[in-house]
Amino acid sequence: MRVISKKPIREFWQCHPESKSALEEWFYKVSQLSINNFLELRNNFNTADYVDGYTVFDVGGNKYRIAAVVHYDKQRLYVRQVMTHAEYDRNNWRKR
């Protein structure tokens, strides 16, 4: 799976340096995937959820969330937003 783009991930860990190792681990794992649907994704990331057109990943022991759009046919994952769990709970990410 090709991740587009790493920029929001890097920007997030610059503000939250403690998240860097967890986000890099997630990036590496998702980059190695070749999957065809959400069920296969869920087999690799059992805490991933599908919410309003986004695949939302719990990262770092549920401390961080990554909202992404996944195009299985093109093997591309578009990172839309990286946030803390508290930011996710406020639901502002859906308005972007």
Short mmCIF file of the C-alpha atoms (twelve columns), coordinates in Angstrom:
data_MODEL
# 
_entry.id   MODEL 
# 
loop_
_atom_site.group_PDB 
_atom_site.id 
_atom_site.type_symbol 
_atom_site.label_atom_id 
_atom_site.label_alt_id 
_atom_site.label_comp_id 
_atom_site.label_asym_id 
_atom_site.label_seq_id 
_atom_site.Cartn_x 
_atom_site.Cartn_y 
_atom_site.Cartn_z 
_atom_site.pdbx_PDB_model_num 
ATOM 1  C CA . MET A 1  0.000   0.000  0.000  1 
ATOM 2  C CA . ARG A 2  1.411   3.378  -0.968 1 
ATOM 3  C CA . VAL A 3  0.884   6.016  1.726  1 
ATOM 4  C CA . ILE A 4  0.144   9.525  0.474  1 
ATOM 5  C CA . SER A 5  1.464   11.548 2.172  1 
ATOM 6  C CA . LYS A 6  3.835   11.281 5.102  1 
ATOM 7  C CA . LYS A 7  3.826   15.058 5.577  1 
ATOM 8  C CA . PRO A 8  0.840   15.222 8.002  1 
ATOM 9  C CA . ILE A 9  2.426   12.419 10.026 1 
ATOM 10 C CA . ARG A 10 5.732   14.288 10.287 1 
ATOM 11 C CA . GLU A 11 3.995   17.546 11.146 1 
ATOM 12 C CA . PHE A 12 2.090   15.799 13.931 1 
ATOM 13 C CA . TRP A 13 5.169   14.239 15.518 1 
ATOM 14 C CA . GLN A 14 6.955   17.590 15.419 1 
ATOM 15 C CA . CYS A 15 4.219   18.917 17.741 1 
ATOM 16 C CA . HIS A 16 3.996   15.628 19.672 1 
ATOM 17 C CA . PRO A 17 7.527   14.143 19.691 1 
ATOM 18 C CA . GLU A 18 6.474   11.238 21.913 1 
ATOM 19 C CA . SER A 19 4.315   9.939  19.038 1 
ATOM 20 C CA . LYS A 20 7.148   9.572  16.526 1 
ATOM 21 C CA . SER A 21 8.055   5.909  17.111 1 
ATOM 22 C CA . ALA A 22 4.412   4.747  17.102 1 
ATOM 23 C CA . LEU A 23 3.646   6.689  13.915 1 
ATOM 24 C CA . GLU A 24 6.775   5.417  12.166 1 
ATOM 25 C CA . GLU A 25 5.849   1.851  13.119 1 
ATOM 26 C CA . TRP A 26 2.323   2.325  11.738 1 
ATOM 27 C CA . PHE A 27 3.710   3.854  8.528  1 
ATOM 28 C CA . TYR A 28 6.090   0.945  8.008  1 
ATOM 29 C CA . LYS A 29 3.398   -1.687 8.626  1 
ATOM 30 C CA . VAL A 30 0.782   -0.114 6.368  1 
ATOM 31 C CA . SER A 31 3.375   0.477  3.624  1 
ATOM 32 C CA . GLN A 32 4.085   -3.266 3.523  1 
ATOM 33 C CA . LEU A 33 0.443   -4.257 3.001  1 
ATOM 34 C CA . SER A 34 -1.140  -5.481 -0.179 1 
ATOM 35 C CA . ILE A 35 -4.841  -5.816 0.591  1 
ATOM 36 C CA . ASN A 36 -8.100  -5.805 -1.342 1 
ATOM 37 C CA . ASN A 37 -10.741 -4.653 1.131  1 
ATOM 38 C CA . PHE A 38 -11.500 -3.403 4.623  1 
ATOM 39 C CA . LEU A 39 -11.817 -6.922 6.064  1 
ATOM 40 C CA . GLU A 40 -8.249  -7.720 5.028  1 
ATOM 41 C CA . LEU A 41 -7.108  -4.401 6.487  1 
ATOM 42 C CA . ARG A 42 -8.911  -5.244 9.725  1 
ATOM 43 C CA . ASN A 43 -6.999  -8.540 9.901  1 
ATOM 44 C CA . ASN A 44 -3.779  -6.505 10.067 1 
ATOM 45 C CA . PHE A 45 -5.089  -3.574 12.132 1 
ATOM 46 C CA . ASN A 46 -7.818  -4.982 14.347 1 
ATOM 47 C CA . THR A 47 -8.609  -1.589 15.897 1 
ATOM 48 C CA . ALA A 48 -9.238  0.130  12.554 1 
ATOM 49 C CA . ASP A 49 -12.769 1.422  12.027 1 
ATOM 50 C CA . TYR A 50 -14.698 2.747  9.058  1 
ATOM 51 C CA . VAL A 51 -16.284 6.101  9.981  1 
ATOM 52 C CA . ASP A 52 -18.110 8.374  7.510  1 
ATOM 53 C CA . GLY A 53 -16.005 7.364  4.510  1 
ATOM 54 C CA . TYR A 54 -12.702 7.351  6.418  1 
ATOM 55 C CA . THR A 55 -10.671 4.494  7.756  1 
ATOM 56 C CA . VAL A 56 -9.610  5.490  11.259 1 
ATOM 57 C CA . PHE A 57 -6.563  3.822  12.789 1 
ATOM 58 C CA . ASP A 58 -5.810  3.709  16.510 1 
ATOM 59 C CA . VAL A 59 -2.068  4.201  16.893 1 
ATOM 60 C CA . GLY A 60 0.218   4.108  19.898 1 
ATOM 61 C CA . GLY A 61 -2.050  2.189  22.231 1 
ATOM 62 C CA . ASN A 62 -5.074  4.333  21.380 1 
ATOM 63 C CA . LYS A 63 -3.247  7.603  22.107 1 
ATOM 64 C CA . TYR A 64 -3.388  8.822  18.500 1 
ATOM 65 C CA . ARG A 65 -5.724  8.495  15.537 1 
ATOM 66 C CA . ILE A 66 -5.073  8.602  11.835 1 
ATOM 67 C CA . ALA A 67 -8.012  9.333  9.526  1 
ATOM 68 C CA . ALA A 68 -7.330  8.097  6.016  1 
ATOM 69 C CA . VAL A 69 -9.064  7.346  2.747  1 
ATOM 70 C CA . VAL A 70 -8.086  3.976  1.315  1 
ATOM 71 C CA . HIS A 71 -8.338  3.101  -2.371 1 
ATOM 72 C CA . TYR A 72 -7.866  -0.650 -2.405 1 
ATOM 73 C CA . ASP A 73 -8.016  -0.910 -6.202 1 
ATOM 74 C CA . LYS A 74 -5.071  1.503  -6.558 1 
ATOM 75 C CA . GLN A 75 -3.272  0.303  -3.405 1 
ATOM 76 C CA . ARG A 76 -3.151  3.861  -2.062 1 
ATOM 77 C CA . LEU A 77 -3.857  5.229  1.385  1 
ATOM 78 C CA . TYR A 78 -4.367  8.986  1.682  1 
ATOM 79 C CA . VAL A 79 -3.641  10.369 5.155  1 
ATOM 80 C CA . ARG A 80 -6.211  13.089 5.835  1 
ATOM 81 C CA . GLN A 81 -5.508  13.886 9.472  1 
ATOM 82 C CA . VAL A 82 -3.394  12.762 12.396 1 
ATOM 83 C CA . MET A 83 -4.683  13.671 15.841 1 
ATOM 84 C CA . THR A 84 -4.643  12.829 19.504 1 
ATOM 85 C CA . HIS A 85 -7.452  10.739 20.901 1 
ATOM 86 C CA . ALA A 86 -8.900  13.885 22.550 1 
ATOM 87 C CA . GLU A 87 -8.857  15.785 19.234 1 
ATOM 88 C CA . TYR A 88 -10.606 12.863 17.575 1 
ATOM 89 C CA . ASP A 89 -13.308 12.827 20.249 1 
ATOM 90 C CA . ARG A 90 -14.133 16.498 19.539 1 
ATOM 91 C CA . ASN A 91 -15.229 15.473 15.988 1 
ATOM 92 C CA . ASN A 92 -13.647 18.531 14.322 1 
ATOM 93 C CA . TRP A 93 -11.701 16.255 11.979 1 
ATOM 94 C CA . ARG A 94 -14.855 15.331 10.042 1 
ATOM 95 C CA . LYS A 95 -15.353 18.942 8.959  1 
ATOM 96 C CA . ARG A 96 -12.070 19.144 7.064  1 
# 
